[in-house]
Amino acid sequence: MARTLLSPARVAARDAEREAAEGAHGMAVRRCQEAVELALKALLRSGGVEVPRTHDVGPTLRKHAPLFAALTREELAKLVRLSRQLSRERAIAFYGDEEQGLGPDEIYGEDDSRAAIADAAHVLTVCDRLVSRG
């Protein structure tokens, strides 16, 4: 089951790269959030953890950290931080900021999408490695 979540995570990451190349930076950030969420849920599932029905799975990962001994404390902290960071961006990256009257692509630019793509790639690499061990 864990590996089945990694496939759509990879698709979301590839979609993010395409969207960034097309200038849809807000959507690229949104797809990176999806990739990170799915990859971390795959990791949790590989440890036998019930996957939470929330977009930020960082707290659940932290709670079950002993199941993932292959992660250093620093690596775990980075995964938790990226989950929180991208889940906070999720709605804005998709809908924009209605209070300010700004669309996603007025809020997010190339630097934002490139950073999110790099973060998602990192999370996918870590989760691929750990899930394939299990």
Buried (B, 14 or more C-beta within 10 A) or exposed (E): EBEEBBEBBBBBBEBBBEBBEEEBBBBBBBBBBBBBBBBBBBBBBBBEBEBBEEBBBBEBBEEBBEBBEEBEEEBBBBBBEBBBBBBEBBBBBBEBEEEEEBEBBEBBEEEBBBBBBEBBBBBBEBBBEBBEEB
